[in-house]
């Protein structure tokens, strides 16, 4: 039996003083069906922390798909390159987040990280989710 191929689109957003964050993610199967979609506020966070938290929360929500191969997509080129060990992580807080993402990724058959532009249609939907959760805070 072939393992399931899933695509996880994640985004973190921040705004305000003090800076508050929100995340959004969408999980799709190989036939483009949306399996999961979620947005939430995460409290104080830098933009990089919000990006990492979006991947962590998205992967944690995928627990029932442990046999899957998951392609994670993000518009944060920095985070993707850090997770692929192409860029060094010097910030101690980000190092912890990198390790947490990698530990979560070990629970699946395979996890890859790919940078996509925010204009990619599915990425744009994840961006709207995160921005929508952020906007709710301002109301």
C-alpha positions in Angstrom: 0.0 0.0 0.0 1.3 3.4 -0.9 1.6 5.9 1.9 -0.6 8.9 1.8 0.9 12.1 0.4 -0.3 15.2 2.2 0.4 18.9 1.8 0.5 21.3 4.8 0.4 25.0 4.1 1.3 27.1 7.1 1.6 30.8 7.9 2.4 32.9 10.9 1.4 36.6 11.2 2.2 39.3 13.7 1.1 42.9 14.4 0.7 45.5 17.0 2.6 46.9 20.0 3.3 44.8 21.9 3.6 42.3 19.0 1.0 39.6 19.0 0.9 36.6 16.7 -1.5 34.3 15.0 -1.2 31.2 12.8 -3.1 29.5 10.1 -2.7 26.2 8.3 -4.4 24.1 5.7 -3.9 20.3 5.1 -4.8 18.9 1.8 -4.7 15.3 0.4 -3.4 14.4 -3.0 -6.9 15.0 -4.6 -6.9 18.6 -3.3 -9.5 17.9 -0.6 -9.0 20.0 2.5 -8.6 17.6 5.5 -7.9 20.2 8.1 -8.0 24.0 8.3 -7.3 26.1 11.4 -6.5 29.6 12.6 -5.7 30.9 16.1 -4.1 33.6 18.0 -0.9 32.7 19.8 -0.1 35.7 21.9 3.2 37.5 22.0 5.6 36.3 19.2 8.1 37.6 16.7 7.3 37.0 13.0 9.8 34.1 12.9 8.4 32.6 16.1 4.9 32.8 14.6 6.1 31.0 11.4 7.6 28.2 13.5 4.6 27.9 15.7 2.4 27.6 12.6 4.4 24.5 11.4 4.4 23.0 14.9 0.7 23.4 15.5 0.0 22.2 11.9 2.2 19.1 12.3 0.7 18.4 15.8 -2.8 18.4 14.3 -1.7 15.8 11.7 -1.1 13.1 14.4 -3.7 10.7 12.9 -1.8 10.7 9.6 1.5 9.3 11.0 2.0 7.0 8.1 1.8 9.9 5.7 4.4 11.7 3.7 3.9 15.4 4.4 5.1 18.3 2.3 5.2 21.4 4.4 4.9 24.7 2.5 5.7 28.1 3.8 6.3 31.6 2.5 9.1 32.0 5.0 12.2 31.2 3.0 14.3 31.8 6.2 12.4 29.2 8.2 12.4 26.6 5.3 16.2 27.0 4.9 16.8 26.7 8.6 14.6 23.5 8.8 16.5 22.1 5.9 19.8 22.9 7.6 20.8 25.2 4.8 21.0 28.2 7.2 22.4 28.2 10.6 20.1 29.2 13.5 21.9 31.4 16.1 18.9 32.7 18.1 18.4 30.4 21.2 14.6 30.7 21.1 14.5 29.9 17.4 16.9 26.9 18.0 14.4 25.5 20.4 11.6 25.9 17.9 13.6 24.2 15.2 14.2 21.3 17.4 10.5 21.0 18.3 9.5 21.0 14.7 12.1 18.4 13.8 10.9 16.2 16.7 7.3 16.5 15.5 8.5 15.7 11.9 10.1 12.4 13.1 6.6 11.0 13.9 5.7 10.8 10.2 7.0 8.6 7.4 8.6 11.6 5.8 8.3 15.4 6.1 9.8 17.9 3.7 9.9 21.7 3.8 9.4 23.8 0.7 9.3 27.6 0.2 6.5 29.0 -1.9 5.4 32.5 -2.6 2.5 34.0 -0.7 0.7 34.3 -4.0 0.5 30.5 -4.4 -3.3 29.9 -4.2 -3.1 27.4 -1.3 -0.4 29.5 0.5 -2.6 32.6 0.1 -5.5 30.8 1.9 -3.2 29.9 4.8 -2.0 33.6 4.9 -5.7 34.7 5.0 -6.4 32.4 7.9 -3.5 33.7 9.9 -4.3 37.3 9.1 -8.0 36.7 9.9 -7.1 35.4 13.4 -4.8 38.4 13.9 -7.6 40.8 12.9 -10.0 39.3 15.4 -7.8 40.4 18.1 -8.0 44.0 16.9 -11.8 44.1 17.1 
